[in-house]
Amino acid sequence: MVNTQRTYDLVLLGATGFTGRLGVEYLHARYSGSPLRWLATGRDPVKLESLRSDLGLDSAQTAICNINDAAALDALVQSTSVIVNFAGTPFFDKAMPVVAACARLGTCYVDISGEVPLHRATYDAYHEQACATGALIVHQCGYDSVPSDLGAFLAARELRERFGVATQELKSFARKSKGGVSGGTIATALLMMTTSPKKVPGAAAASALGSYALEPKSDLPAATRKDTNDTGGGLIGFDKRAKTWHMPFVMASVNAPVVRKSAVLLGYGGLGARPSYAEVQAMPSRVAALGGLAGLVMLGIALVVSPIRWLLFACGALPKPGEGPSKELQDTGHFHFSTLGVGFRADGEECKVMAHVRSGDAGDPGYKATARMVVEAALCGALERSACAAGGVLTPAAAFGMTLVERLRKSGMELSTEVIE
């Protein structure tokens, strides 16, 4: 259902960036001819005109946007049901004024940020106001962290509905994937590693909470915080239930706090309890896990040691901001995330389920599929607002739940559950 009280259903910020352009392309390809009303905005008039010309957009579908102009930002936020923010690299120094305006004016907001401190900062500053105005503020609506969050959501839901049990353990496995990395993502990661926490909003508060960096206000006792790390401990291991070797997953520290927040907000663990959560990279063998771990360590060293980092950029081994995966890689890319859920009946019988989130025809995880996921998350708020949460700074699962699951399924992604005997 379209909201006729606002000019637009969606306004996209950063539409001329690498992932923002993919979001516009997805909207244009899937929703042209529908009643959906959307506007693509950017700072650079030349890039914006190129986007309009390349896709054959109507001139009324693009506009210049300057978020540093408070009055103009307020007018833009008031004109739409949902703001979709692609304007990062990084987000922490650009998104806060947009979130503040959305929380104050009752406009929903989604983004593709993977910055946990930003999520912490906006919750602390704007959650109560967003609840009061009915604004949904939802960060991390791309590959970080929709597959993790919806996988855990579906696993906990299956345990509850099929067996009538609470969830005691969740464990996600990043399985086979194909994709690339953009210069913007690398630049953001480097900036976050090299910037003093004192200069990053929310960093100190997130660090103080450790594995529960996004812990919402809750009546649950602190003693039920079971996790002390994001990968379940150990560097490599074999999980008999999932029948796979595994190693640390590079994005676990980004995704795990989101899942733990959802677990509290949606009560996965039942009354007075939190389930444990871990996130790992599935590997075909012990040797592969050891090799992958060595590669992960070498990559970390290369990014931290400035001379090596400079050499990698100079020879083109690492992309610069504005650069990213080729169109062929975007189109042929894919991902598969699976989440194990475990609970126990009153008689001690163990119940196990596995939820799967597969890219389907969405493309590579970090860019083309990310654009689809965040746009469909935004459309939950724009077209199916009554089926979503009331308001606040929430997670994808807590804000949109099955509404987003069904939209992603209809879009061509594959989300399913199965019982493990």
N, C-alpha and C positions, 0 to 999 in steps of 0.2 A: 504493500500500500504506500503510495507516494504522499509525502508531507507537503500539502499545498500552501502551508503558511510560510514557507521559506522558498527563496528563489531556486535554490539548488538542493539536490539530494546529497551530492558529494562535491567537495572542492579538493583538488590535489595540489599540495605544495611540493615544490622540487620536481615538477613534471619533466624538466629537461635533463635531469641527472640520469645516470646509467639505469638504475632500477625504476625511477619515476617514469621514464619513457616507456619501459615495458608495461608499467601499470596502465598508461594511457592506451598503448596498443591493445592490451587485453580488453579494456573497457570498450574501445572502439570496435574491436572484432566481435565481441560477444553481445554487446548491448545496443549496437546501432539499430535504429528503427523501433526501439522500445521507448516507453514514456520516461525512462530515467533521465534526469537532468543533472549534468555534471560540468565542471569547469576545471581546466588544467592551467596551473599558474607556475610562473618561474620568475627569476630576477633578470635574466639576460634576454632582451627583446630579439636579438638575432637568433639565438637558439630556439626561442619560443616560436618564431616565425618559421624556422626550419621544421620544427615538429608539426606545426599546423599544415604546412605545405606538403610534407612527406606523407602524412596520413589523410590529407584531404579533409581536414576538420573545418567546420564553420568558424568564422572569425569570432563569433560569440562564445565559442567553447574554450578560448584561451584568454589569459589576462596577465599583465605584469603584477607581481606582488612583492611588497617590501615589508617584511615582518617587523622592521625597526620603526615603522610609522604606526604608532599605537592606535590612532584613530582609524587608519586604513585597515589595520588588522582586525579591530573590533567590527568594522563594517563587513569585512569578508566572513568572519566567524558567524556573525548574525545572519548572514545570507544563506547559510547551508545547514542541513541536518547533521552532516558528518564532515570533519576534516581528515583527510588522508595525508599523512606527512612522510614524504620521502627525503626531505631536506636535512641530511645529516652531515657526516664526516667532519666532526662528530655531531651527535644530537644534543649533548648536554649543554652546549653554549648557544643553541638555536631553538630548541623545542620548548623551553620553560615559558617564554612569553605566550606562545601559542596555547599551551596547556592551560595557563592561567586565564586566558581569554575564554577558552572553551568551558572551563569549570564555572566561571562567573556568568556566562551567557547561556548555559544549558545546552551547549553543542557537543555532540559526541566527537571523540578523537581517537584515531588509531595510527600506529606507525610501524616501521620495520626496524626500529632500534634494537640492538642487542646489549645496550648499556644498562646494566643492573643498577648502578648508582643513580641514574636518571629516574628510573622506576621508583626507587626508594625515596628520592627527593620529592617527586610529584605526589606520591602517596602521603608523605608527611605534611606537605604544604597544602594540598588541594582536595584530599579525599572527602573530608567532611563537607566542603563547599559543593563538590560535584554531586554528592548524595542529595544535598538540599535542592540543587537546581535540576537534577535528573540527567546530568552529563555523564556519559560513560567515557572514561579515559583508559585506553588499553594499549600499552606498549607491547613490543615484541610479537607482532602479528605476522611475521614471515617465517622462514625456515627456523629462525630463532624467534619464537619457541613453539609454534603451532603443532608440529608433529609430536614433540615431547608432551606438551600440555594436553592435547586432545587424545593421544594414546593412553596416557594415565587416566584421563577422564572416562574413556570408554572401558578400560579395564576395570576401574572401580565400579562403574555403572553395571557392568556385566556380573561382577561378583555379587552386588546387591540384589539385582533383579532375578538372576538365575538361581543363586544359592541362598540369598537372604543373609549374607555375611558382610561384615565390615572389612576393609582392606588393611592388612597388616604390613604388606611389603609391595613395593613397586620397583621394577627395574627395567630401564629402557636400553635397547640395543640399536645403535646406528648400524644398519646393514649395508648391502651393496649400494653404492651411489656413484654418480658421474656428474661432474660439474667443475666450475672454475671459480676463481676469486677475482674481485675487482680491486682496482687501486684505492677506491674509497674505503673499502673494508680494511685493507692493510693500513691505510693512513690513520683510520680511527683506532685500530688496535695499537699502533705505535704511539699515538698521542695519549691514549689511556695508560700505557705502560710508563711513559716518560713524564707525565704531568703529575705534579704533587697532589695527593689526595685533598689537601686543603683548598685547592682550586677547582675541584670537581664536586658539584652539588650532590649530596647524598653518599659520597664515598666513605666518609668516616662512619656514618650511621650503618651503612651496609657492612663494612668491615667489622664493626663491633658485634654484629649478629652472626658472623661466620657463615655456616652453611644455610642459615635461615635469614639471609640478607633481606628478603622481601616479606618477612613475617608480618602479617596484618595484626591489628589490634584484636586480641583473642582472649577468651576465658580459659583456654586450654593451659594446663600447668606446664611450666618450662621443663619439668622433668621428662615430659613425653617427647622432647626433641632428641631423637635417637641418632641422627646423622652427624658425623664429625668431618666428613668430606663428601665430595660429589660423585665419586666413582666407586664407592663401596669398600675402599681399602685395597691395598695391593696394586701392583703395576700390571701384572697379567694374571689371568685365571681361566678356569673352565667352569661354565655353568651347566650342570647336568639337566636342569629343567628346560633351558633354551637350546641345549645341545650345541653349544658353540664356545670357542675360545674368545677371549676379549682382552682389550687393553684400554687405557684411558681415552675418552672421547674429547676432542679438542674444545668442543663447545659446552661441555658439561657444566662448567661454572656459570655459564649464562642461562642455560635451560633449567637446571635443577632448582634454583630459588623460585622460579615461576611455578613449577609443578608443586613445590612444597606450599606455596601460598594458596594455590587452587585447592590443595588437599585440606587446608584449614577452612577456607571459605565455603567449600562444598561438603565438608564433613566426611571425607573418604574413610577415615579411621574410626568413625562412630563417636559416641559420646565420650568426651574427655581424652581422646587419643589422636595421635598422628601416625600415619604409616611411615616406614622408612622409604627412602628413595635413592636410587643410584642410576647413573647413566654411563654407558660404556660403548666402545667401538667393537662390534663383532668381527672376529678374524677367523679364517679357515683352519688355522693350525697354530700350535705353540710357536713354531719357527716364524710364522708370519706375524704373530703378535709381538715377538721379540724384535723383529725387523721394523715393524711399524712404530714400536716404542722408540727405537734408536733414531728413526727418521723424525719423530716428533721432537725429540731432544735436540737434534741437529738444527731443525727449523727454529726452535726457540732461541738457540745460541746465535743463529744467523740474524735474527731480528733484533736481538738485544745488543750485539756487538756492532757498533756503528760502521767501522771500516768494511766489514763483510756485508752489512746491509747496503751501504753505498755501492759496493761492487755489483751486488745483485740487481739493484735498480739501474745502474749504468749499462749493464750488458743485456737488460731487458728481461731478466729472469723473473722479476717482480713487476706487476703492472703499476702504473702511476694513476693518481686520481683522474677519473673520467674514462679510464680504460677498464676492460673486463672481458669475460668469455666471449668467444666468437658466436655468431648467430647459429652456426652449425652445432656448437657445443650446447648452447642454450636449448636448441630444439631436440637434440638427442640425449640430453642429460636426464637423470632420474634419481630417485631416492626411495628407500624403504626403511621405515622405523617400526620396531615392534616393542611393545611394553608388556612385561609379565606382571600379572597381579595375583597376589596370594592372600587368602583369608582362611579362617578356621571356623568350623561349626562348633556348637556348644559341646559336642562329644569329642572334640579334638580332631575330627576329620579335616584334612587339608583340601582346600578348593583352589584350583589354579586356572587362570584364563590368560590368553594372549591377545592383545589388541594390535592391529596393524594399520599403519598409515603409509600408503604408497602414493607416489606422485602421479600415477596414471599417465595422462597425456599433458601434464602441466609443465614438463621440461626440467631444466637443471634446478637443483634445490635453492641455491643462494640468490638467484636472480629472476628467471622467468617464473618458476613456481612460487617464489616469494611474492612477486607482483600479484599473482592470482590469489594467493592466500590473504593478503592484506586487503585487496579490493573486495573479496567476498566477505571478509570480516566487517568492512565498512558498510556493505550492503545489508548486513544483519541489522545494523543500527539505523540505516536509512529507510529500508523497506519493511522490516519486521521488528520494529522497535518494541512492540508490546510483548514479543516472545523472548526478549532479552532481560537482563538484570535491570533493576531500577536505576542505579547510578553509582558513581564512585570510581576510584582508581583500582581497576580490577585486572584479572588475567583473561586471556582469550577464552579459556574454559568456563571461568566464573561469569564472564560477561555474556557470552553467546551460546555456550553449551551445544546442545543438539541442533540448534538453528544453524550454527556454523558447520557442524558435521554434515548436515543435509545439503547445505549450499555447496560445499566442496564436493560431495558425492555427485550432485547434479552437474557440476562443472567439468567432471571427468577424472577427478582424483578417486582413490580407492581407500575407504576406511571400513574396517571390519573387525570382528572379534571371533575367537574360537575357544573352546574348552580344552584344556590340556589334561589328559588322563594320567 
